[in-house]
Amino acid sequence: MRRYMKAVRAALLIGLAIWVIGPSISRADEATAVRFAVIGDRTEVHVAGVYEQILAEAGRLRPELMITVGDHIEGYTEDTTELNAEWREYKTLIADIKVPFHLTPGNHDRLNAVERRIFDREIGPAWYSFDYRTIHFIVLDNTIWEKSADLPDEELKWLAGDLQKNRDAATTLVFMHKPFWYASTALGKPDTLHTLFKAFGVDGVFTGHFHEYFSGTFDGIKYTSVGSSGGEVEPGPSGLQYHFCWVTVDGSEMTIAPIRLGSVLPWDEVSVQQELLVEKMKNMGLVCGKVPLDQNLSAVDQPFTVTVHNYSAQTMRDTLRLNSVANWTIRPSFQVVDIPPEGTASFAFTASCAGNMYPVPKVMIGFPLTSGKSIPIETPLLFARQAVCMKAATKPEIDGDLDEAVWSAPATTLFDSDGEPAKTDPVEFYFAYDKNYLYLAARCYDRAIDSLRTTITEHDGTVSSEDCIGFFLQPDTAKAVAYQIYFNTIGTSSDQKLTPGEDGWYSGDRKWNGTYHVKTSRGEGYWTVEAAVPLKQFGVIGKPGATWGLNFRRKQPRYDVAGEWQAPLDYNPASFGWMMMR
């Protein structure tokens, strides 16, 4: 293969701290793909820090070389002191790059005679070529002209000779700053450079200048305009702004991928300790008191508190905010937070809801993960619907008929998980109690009662995948323990105990098994469940004035629908409503 001696000569003239001559290349190495990064424009009202981040991200992909498409300094001046300072600054930016680094001149670099003289002295020839493994690279200078035919004869003659000399290269790529092809080749108009490229088998052309990414293939040549890598930019049709291009040449195949700024992160971007901290903060950092809703799903100036736990080693300075949504009014809309590391603070609010709790406001704050870096944490405002649990004067007969007077205060309004009215068939849920038992019942109407999906007969089978009802019970609201119980249409049950872990996530213990006396029945267009649940298995007794955490649901998998009393359904009893024992 050809070694890239022209690149060596160019590097000596450039005088940059770059590595152009690498180790000898074996035949095995020649057979592998070549991967390199193309860096876009840095200047024209450049944004500080962006170019450096682009270079860092490109470097993380371990390219074999990097090459620019121009505009490295702001330029546009004849002040030699300023130009020298700008080139010193640029060389500092690329000083630590440990792969061959090649520059394509841009109009900001060589606009006037003074800039061209300093560029030639500081960087080197404005047009040149070099070889890297099986690829022949050509860099052109089109910085002060506006179309191909305007290029000086000397450069065009050199280009034709270089293409002729290297026409047998496996891959030939051309780099120049201005995309002359945009106003000529792309519109089907003649273009001097494209004619040469086509005649000598050029495979790809890379340009910059416009600060927007776009591409096209013409006569088998892939043209790519690389957008901004630091200069001022407006999003193009795709919304792509700061980026670089990753090019892979593998034999006769070449792929080009624009990579957005912020897409190539360091391996240690997030440590496992930070991830655990974030999970803890998400699950336990914001504790929202519940807003009680009346039977009309309304609330008027109900006080509630939000407690913030700062588990970070950084001071949390931010505002605790609640977003504005229809039907809810929160006062105040925000509070200033200043909590030291490992500190806790509570904040008082009032809430009013005008008859529809969905959508629910979100409580939001920024969590300081590390110095100078925070992440948003949010949790929905918690509310509590209230279901009446009637005291049974006499123990109801558990026969599935629901004909006792105690079944007289049904809860009927359910919601989808997104807060829309449930699409299930109508259902009535009932609750009753005495000292020793909690009584649960439901009448589920069904448009196709003869096609109920029920096959599970063993306890703790997949009852929740069939036509069924489910209850989520928190017998003691002072304890973060709850129980999940499902019954299908033939009375098979499945259950588990729900407890929180240290990170705040709730998990189910399927080894816990409750005791139930349950019967079901079917009528014309409905089925029922009636169950007596011994309270001693929860360690409580039934008494007037007691309040349980409660949620319940109905599932109709035949129609792929479910209805929930408090949506979305969550194992965490903080999301439950209240069952009030009368």
NUSEKOL-191381 format. One line per 8 residues: number of its first residue (from 1); for each residue z negated, y, x of C-alpha. Coordinates in nm, 2 decimals, padded with zeros to 4 digits. Layout:
# residues N
NUM) Z:Y:X  ...
//
This chain:
# residues 582
1) 00.00:00.00:00.00  00.03:00.36:00.10  -00.28:00.53:00.23  -00.33:00.88:00.11  -00.29:01.07:00.44  -00.17:01.38:00.26  -00.51:01.39:00.08  -00.67:01.37:00.43
9) -00.48:01.67:00.55  -00.55:01.86:00.23  -00.92:01.78:00.26  -00.93:01.91:00.62  -00.78:02.24:00.49  -01.01:02.25:00.19  -01.32:02.22:00.41  -01.53:02.09:00.12
17) -01.81:01.84:00.15  -01.61:01.55:-00.01  -01.53:01.20:00.08  -01.15:01.14:00.09  -01.12:00.85:00.33  -01.29:00.55:00.19  -01.33:00.19:00.32  -01.02:-00.02:00.38
25) -00.88:-00.17:00.06  -00.82:-00.54:00.03  -00.55:-00.71:-00.17  -00.82:-00.82:-00.42  -00.92:-00.46:-00.46  -00.56:-00.35:-00.51  -00.54:-00.58:-00.81  -00.83:-00.43:-00.99
33) -00.81:-00.13:-01.23  -00.85:00.23:-01.10  -01.09:00.45:-01.29  -01.12:00.82:-01.24  -01.24:01.14:-01.42  -01.04:01.44:-01.50  -01.25:01.76:-01.53  -01.14:02.05:-01.75
41) -01.15:02.43:-01.71  -01.49:02.57:-01.60  -01.43:02.94:-01.64  -01.33:03.22:-01.87  -01.67:03.33:-02.00  -01.82:03.01:-01.87  -02.14:02.88:-02.02  -02.41:02.83:-01.75
49) -02.50:02.47:-01.68  -02.23:02.30:-01.88  -01.99:02.22:-01.59  -02.28:02.08:-01.39  -02.37:01.85:-01.68  -02.01:01.74:-01.72  -01.99:01.65:-01.35  -02.32:01.46:-01.37
57) -02.21:01.26:-01.67  -01.88:01.18:-01.52  -02.06:01.07:-01.20  -02.28:00.83:-01.40  -01.96:00.63:-01.49  -01.90:00.57:-01.11  -01.54:00.70:-01.09  -01.34:00.62:-00.78
65) -01.23:00.98:-00.77  -01.24:01.31:-00.97  -00.97:01.57:-01.02  -00.97:01.90:-01.20  -00.70:02.08:-01.40  -00.79:02.43:-01.28  -00.99:02.75:-01.34  -01.29:02.69:-01.12
73) -01.41:03.06:-01.08  -01.39:03.36:-01.31  -01.17:03.55:-01.07  -00.94:03.82:-01.21  -01.05:04.06:-00.94  -00.94:04.18:-00.60  -01.30:04.23:-00.48  -01.32:03.99:-00.19
81) -01.70:04.00:-00.18  -01.71:03.88:-00.54  -01.45:03.61:-00.49  -01.62:03.47:-00.18  -01.94:03.45:-00.37  -01.78:03.27:-00.67  -01.62:03.01:-00.44  -01.96:02.96:-00.26
89) -02.12:02.90:-00.59  -01.85:02.65:-00.69  -01.88:02.46:-00.37  -02.25:02.43:-00.43  -02.18:02.28:-00.77  -01.97:02.00:-00.62  -02.15:01.95:-00.29  -02.33:01.63:-00.40
97) -02.03:01.46:-00.54  -01.98:01.14:-00.34  -01.63:01.04:-00.44  -01.30:01.21:-00.35  -01.28:01.53:-00.54  -00.94:01.71:-00.58  -00.87:02.06:-00.72  -00.58:02.18:-00.92
105) -00.54:02.56:-00.90  -00.58:02.76:-01.22  -00.48:03.12:-01.31  -00.84:03.24:-01.27  -00.82:03.10:-00.91  -00.49:03.25:-00.80  -00.40:03.54:-01.02  -00.33:03.80:-00.76
113) -00.24:03.82:-00.39  -00.61:03.85:-00.28  -00.71:03.55:-00.49  -00.43:03.35:-00.35  -00.52:03.43:00.01  -00.88:03.34:-00.04  -00.78:03.02:-00.23  -00.56:02.91:00.05
121) -00.84:02.98:00.30  -01.13:02.83:00.11  -00.95:02.54:-00.07  -00.62:02.47:00.08  -00.25:02.42:-00.03  -00.18:02.52:-00.39  00.05:02.21:-00.43  00.01:01.88:-00.26
129) 00.02:01.51:-00.33  -00.19:01.20:-00.22  -00.20:00.83:-00.28  -00.50:00.64:-00.40  -00.44:00.26:-00.41  -00.14:00.20:-00.64  -00.14:00.56:-00.78  00.06:00.86:-00.65
137) -00.11:01.19:-00.75  00.09:01.52:-00.75  -00.09:01.85:-00.79  00.13:02.16:-00.88  00.07:02.53:-00.89  00.19:02.69:-01.21  -00.08:02.95:-01.23  00.12:03.28:-01.24
145) 00.43:03.16:-01.43  00.48:03.09:-01.80  00.75:02.82:-01.80  00.89:02.55:-01.58  01.21:02.73:-01.49  01.01:03.02:-01.35  00.85:02.81:-01.07  00.96:02.91:-00.72
153) 01.25:02.71:-00.58  01.04:02.61:-00.28  00.78:02.43:-00.50  01.05:02.27:-00.72  01.24:02.15:-00.41  00.92:02.01:-00.27  00.84:01.84:-00.60  01.18:01.68:-00.62
161) 01.15:01.55:-00.27  00.80:01.41:-00.32  00.91:01.23:-00.64  01.21:01.09:-00.46  01.01:00.97:-00.17  00.75:00.80:-00.39  00.97:00.68:-00.68  00.86:00.32:-00.61
169) 00.49:00.40:-00.67  00.33:00.17:-00.93  00.20:00.48:-01.12  00.27:00.85:-01.07  00.05:01.12:-01.22  00.10:01.49:-01.22  -00.16:01.76:-01.25  -00.10:02.13:-01.32
177) -00.30:02.40:-01.50  -00.08:02.55:-01.77  00.07:02.32:-02.03  00.43:02.43:-02.01  00.52:02.12:-02.21  00.34:02.25:-02.52  00.61:02.51:-02.59  00.91:02.31:-02.47
185) 00.89:01.93:-02.44  00.66:01.89:-02.74  00.92:02.09:-02.95  01.22:01.90:-02.82  01.33:02.19:-02.60  01.47:02.15:-02.24  01.21:02.17:-01.97  01.28:02.17:-01.60
193) 00.97:01.98:-01.50  01.00:01.72:-01.78  01.36:01.65:-01.66  01.23:01.58:-01.31  00.94:01.37:-01.44  01.17:01.16:-01.66  01.42:01.11:-01.38  01.17:00.98:-01.13
201) 00.94:00.77:-01.36  00.63:00.99:-01.39  00.38:00.81:-01.61  00.13:01.08:-01.70  00.08:01.46:-01.69  -00.25:01.63:-01.71  -00.30:02.01:-01.79  -00.57:02.25:-01.90
209) -00.57:02.63:-01.97  -00.59:02.61:-02.35  -00.95:02.49:-02.36  -00.86:02.24:-02.63  -00.78:01.87:-02.62  -00.44:01.74:-02.74  -00.19:01.48:-02.63  00.15:01.34:-02.68
217) 00.40:01.09:-02.54  00.76:01.20:-02.46  01.02:00.98:-02.31  00.74:00.73:-02.22  00.54:01.00:-02.03  00.18:01.05:-02.15  00.10:01.42:-02.16  -00.27:01.52:-02.19
225) -00.42:01.87:-02.22  -00.78:01.85:-02.11  -01.00:02.09:-02.29  -01.30:02.29:-02.17  -01.56:02.15:-01.93  -01.76:02.47:-01.92  -01.54:02.77:-02.03  -01.56:02.94:-02.36
233) -01.43:02.71:-02.63  -01.35:02.68:-03.00  -01.35:02.34:-03.16  -01.00:02.19:-03.21  -00.90:01.98:-03.51  -01.13:01.70:-03.41  -01.42:01.92:-03.34  -01.41:01.81:-02.97
241) -01.55:02.09:-02.75  -01.69:02.04:-02.40  -01.57:01.72:-02.25  -01.39:01.55:-01.96  -01.14:01.27:-01.96  -01.19:00.91:-01.84  -00.87:00.75:-01.71  -00.82:00.38:-01.64
249) -00.50:00.26:-01.47  -00.47:-00.12:-01.48  -00.14:-00.24:-01.36  00.12:-00.09:-01.59  -00.13:00.01:-01.85  -00.31:00.35:-01.86  -00.58:00.45:-02.10  -00.72:00.80:-02.14
257) -01.04:00.87:-02.33  -01.19:01.22:-02.38  -01.57:01.20:-02.35  -01.79:01.46:-02.52  -02.06:01.64:-02.33  -02.39:01.46:-02.39  -02.23:01.12:-02.44  -02.30:00.97:-02.10
265) -02.68:00.97:-02.06  -02.89:00.85:-01.76  -03.04:00.51:-01.77  -03.39:00.65:-01.80  -03.30:00.90:-02.07  -03.57:00.75:-02.28  -03.85:00.54:-02.13  -04.01:00.27:-02.33
273) -04.34:00.47:-02.33  -04.15:00.76:-02.48  -04.00:00.54:-02.74  -04.34:00.40:-02.84  -04.47:00.75:-02.86  -04.19:00.87:-03.08  -04.24:00.57:-03.31  -04.61:00.65:-03.34
281) -04.53:01.01:-03.41  -04.28:00.92:-03.68  -04.51:00.68:-03.85  -04.84:00.85:-03.80  -04.79:01.21:-03.67  -04.74:01.37:-04.01  -04.98:01.27:-04.28  -04.90:01.42:-04.61
289) -05.14:01.43:-04.90  -05.01:01.32:-05.24  -04.91:01.56:-05.51  -05.02:01.41:-05.85  -04.75:01.41:-06.12  -04.83:01.40:-06.49  -04.66:01.17:-06.75  -04.37:01.42:-06.77
297) -04.32:01.39:-06.39  -04.43:01.75:-06.34  -04.69:01.93:-06.14  -04.82:02.29:-06.15  -04.97:02.45:-05.84  -05.12:02.12:-05.71  -05.29:02.16:-05.37  -05.21:01.92:-05.09
305) -05.26:01.91:-04.72  -05.04:01.80:-04.43  -05.23:01.68:-04.12  -05.05:01.69:-03.79  -05.15:01.46:-03.51  -05.02:01.56:-03.17  -05.00:01.24:-02.97  -04.80:01.41:-02.69
313) -04.93:01.52:-02.36  -04.77:01.86:-02.43  -04.90:02.14:-02.65  -04.72:02.14:-02.99  -04.60:02.49:-03.07  -04.37:02.50:-03.37  -04.36:02.57:-03.74  -04.45:02.31:-04.00
321) -04.17:02.36:-04.26  -04.08:02.22:-04.60  -03.72:02.24:-04.70  -03.62:02.40:-05.03  -03.49:02.16:-05.30  -03.43:02.19:-05.67  -03.72:02.15:-05.91  -03.98:02.19:-05.64
329) -04.17:02.50:-05.53  -04.38:02.48:-05.22  -04.61:02.76:-05.10  -04.62:02.87:-04.83  -04.28:02.75:-04.71  -04.40:02.71:-04.35  -04.71:02.74:-04.13  -04.74:02.81:-03.76
337) -04.86:02.52:-03.55  -05.04:02.54:-03.21  -05.20:02.21:-03.14  -05.32:02.10:-02.79  -05.24:01.76:-02.65  -05.40:01.48:-02.85  -05.52:01.74:-03.10  -05.51:01.73:-03.48
345) -05.49:02.01:-03.74  -05.45:02.02:-04.12  -05.26:02.27:-04.32  -05.30:02.36:-04.69  -05.01:02.40:-04.93  -04.95:02.40:-05.31  -04.67:02.23:-05.49  -04.51:02.27:-05.83
353) -04.25:02.03:-05.98  -04.05:02.10:-06.29  -03.99:01.76:-06.44  -03.78:01.57:-06.18  -03.93:01.48:-05.85  -03.60:01.38:-05.69  -03.48:01.50:-05.44  -03.81:01.52:-05.27
361) -03.88:01.80:-05.02  -03.92:01.70:-04.65  -04.20:01.80:-04.42  -04.06:01.88:-04.08  -04.18:01.98:-03.73  -04.06:01.95:-03.37  -04.25:01.70:-03.16  -04.28:01.79:-02.78
369) -04.17:01.47:-02.61  -04.17:01.61:-02.26  -04.18:01.96:-02.11  -03.88:02.15:-02.25  -03.77:01.86:-02.47  -03.87:01.81:-02.83  -03.74:01.59:-03.12  -03.75:01.66:-03.49
377) -04.00:01.46:-03.69  -03.99:01.46:-04.07  -04.15:01.28:-04.36  -04.09:01.32:-04.74  -04.35:01.50:-04.94  -04.56:01.24:-05.11  -04.62:01.24:-05.48  -04.80:01.00:-05.71
385) -04.69:00.90:-06.06  -04.97:00.77:-06.27  -04.97:00.45:-06.47  -05.24:00.36:-06.73  -05.42:00.04:-06.69  -05.59:-00.04:-07.02  -05.93:-00.21:-07.04  -05.90:-00.55:-07.22
393) -06.17:-00.58:-07.49  -06.09:-00.95:-07.49  -05.90:-01.16:-07.24  -05.53:-01.17:-07.34  -05.39:-01.52:-07.39  -05.15:-01.58:-07.10  -04.85:-01.72:-07.29  -04.57:-01.48:-07.22
401) -04.56:-01.34:-07.58  -04.70:-00.99:-07.51  -04.83:-00.97:-07.87  -05.18:-00.85:-07.79  -05.29:-00.49:-07.86  -05.37:-00.43:-07.49  -05.00:-00.42:-07.41  -04.95:-00.08:-07.57
409) -04.89:00.18:-07.29  -04.56:00.07:-07.11  -04.42:00.24:-06.80  -04.04:00.25:-06.85  -03.88:00.51:-06.62  -03.74:00.36:-06.30  -03.52:00.50:-06.03  -03.26:00.38:-05.78
417) -03.36:00.40:-05.41  -03.17:00.73:-05.38  -03.37:00.89:-05.67  -03.11:00.85:-05.94  -03.20:00.69:-06.27  -03.21:00.31:-06.23  -02.90:00.12:-06.35  -03.09:-00.18:-06.45
425) -03.12:-00.29:-06.80  -03.43:-00.14:-06.98  -03.77:-00.27:-06.88  -04.13:-00.22:-06.99  -04.42:-00.27:-06.75  -04.78:-00.31:-06.87  -05.12:-00.31:-06.70  -05.46:-00.42:-06.82
433) -05.79:-00.52:-06.67  -06.14:-00.65:-06.72  -06.42:-00.70:-06.47  -06.27:-01.02:-06.32  -05.90:-00.99:-06.37  -05.60:-00.76:-06.34  -05.34:-00.84:-06.61  -04.97:-00.77:-06.54
441) -04.69:-00.80:-06.79  -04.33:-00.69:-06.83  -04.06:-00.72:-07.09  -03.71:-00.72:-06.92  -03.42:-00.66:-07.15  -03.09:-00.82:-07.03  -02.74:-00.78:-07.16  -02.65:-01.14:-07.05
449) -02.97:-01.33:-07.10  -02.80:-01.67:-07.08  -02.68:-01.59:-06.72  -03.01:-01.52:-06.56  -03.01:-01.61:-06.19  -03.32:-01.83:-06.14  -03.34:-02.14:-05.92  -03.65:-02.10:-05.70
457) -03.94:-02.32:-05.81  -04.15:-02.33:-05.49  -04.41:-02.07:-05.42  -04.31:-01.82:-05.15  -03.94:-01.91:-05.19  -03.68:-01.63:-05.19  -03.79:-01.51:-05.54  -03.69:-01.15:-05.46
465) -03.32:-01.26:-05.44  -03.32:-01.36:-05.80  -03.38:-01.20:-06.14  -03.74:-01.09:-06.09  -04.01:-00.83:-06.11  -04.23:-00.72:-05.82  -04.57:-00.55:-05.78  -04.71:-00.36:-05.49
473) -05.09:-00.33:-05.52  -05.35:-00.14:-05.31  -05.68:-00.23:-05.46  -05.88:00.01:-05.24  -05.71:00.34:-05.17  -05.95:00.40:-04.88  -05.81:00.09:-04.70  -05.46:00.07:-04.56
481) -05.40:-00.28:-04.70  -05.17:-00.37:-04.98  -05.03:-00.68:-05.15  -04.68:-00.76:-05.26  -04.63:-01.01:-05.55  -04.30:-01.12:-05.71  -04.24:-01.33:-06.03  -03.91:-01.47:-06.13
489) -03.80:-01.56:-06.49  -03.96:-01.90:-06.48  -04.29:-01.78:-06.33  -04.24:-01.88:-05.97  -04.43:-01.64:-05.74  -04.40:-01.52:-05.38  -04.65:-01.29:-05.21  -04.77:-01.15:-04.89
497) -05.04:-00.92:-04.75  -04.92:-00.59:-04.61  -05.11:-00.44:-04.31  -05.03:-00.16:-04.06  -04.98:-00.21:-03.69  -05.09:00.03:-03.42  -04.76:00.21:-03.44  -04.80:00.27:-03.82
505) -04.53:00.02:-03.93  -04.64:-00.22:-04.20  -04.57:-00.59:-04.18  -04.61:-00.88:-04.42  -04.84:-01.18:-04.37  -04.66:-01.46:-04.56  -04.96:-01.69:-04.49  -05.16:-01.50:-04.74
513) -05.14:-01.67:-05.08  -05.27:-01.53:-05.40  -05.39:-01.72:-05.71  -05.21:-01.63:-06.05  -05.21:-01.77:-06.40  -04.86:-01.68:-06.51  -04.63:-01.76:-06.80  -04.28:-01.65:-06.89
521) -04.08:-01.66:-07.21  -03.73:-01.57:-07.33  -03.62:-01.40:-07.65  -03.30:-01.26:-07.79  -03.18:-01.03:-07.52  -03.50:-01.02:-07.31  -03.74:-01.22:-07.10  -04.11:-01.16:-07.03
529) -04.37:-01.22:-06.77  -04.75:-01.23:-06.84  -05.00:-01.29:-06.56  -05.37:-01.29:-06.49  -05.46:-01.21:-06.13  -05.82:-01.28:-06.02  -05.97:-00.97:-05.86  -06.21:-01.16:-05.63
537) -05.92:-01.24:-05.40  -05.89:-00.87:-05.33  -06.27:-00.82:-05.29  -06.30:-00.57:-05.59  -06.40:-00.57:-05.95  -06.24:-00.40:-06.24  -06.42:-00.09:-06.37  -06.33:00.22:-06.56
545) -06.24:00.52:-06.34  -06.11:00.30:-06.05  -05.78:00.41:-05.90  -05.54:00.16:-05.73  -05.23:00.23:-05.53  -04.93:00.10:-05.72  -04.56:00.05:-05.71  -04.34:-00.19:-05.90
553) -03.97:-00.28:-05.95  -03.72:-00.49:-06.13  -03.42:-00.66:-05.96  -03.10:-00.78:-06.12  -02.89:-00.92:-05.83  -02.61:-01.03:-06.07  -02.53:-00.66:-06.10  -02.65:-00.56:-05.75
561) -02.90:-00.32:-05.90  -03.28:-00.26:-05.87  -03.51:-00.01:-06.04  -03.82:00.12:-05.87  -04.12:00.32:-06.01  -04.16:00.52:-05.69  -03.84:00.54:-05.49  -03.75:00.46:-05.22
569) -03.96:00.14:-05.21  -04.18:00.12:-04.90  -04.45:-00.12:-04.77  -04.67:00.17:-04.67  -04.92:00.23:-04.96  -04.91:00.60:-04.88  -04.58:00.60:-05.07  -04.73:00.43:-05.38
577) -04.83:00.60:-05.70  -05.16:00.55:-05.88  -05.28:00.30:-06.14  -05.57:00.45:-06.34  -05.82:00.21:-06.50  -05.92:00.36:-06.83
//
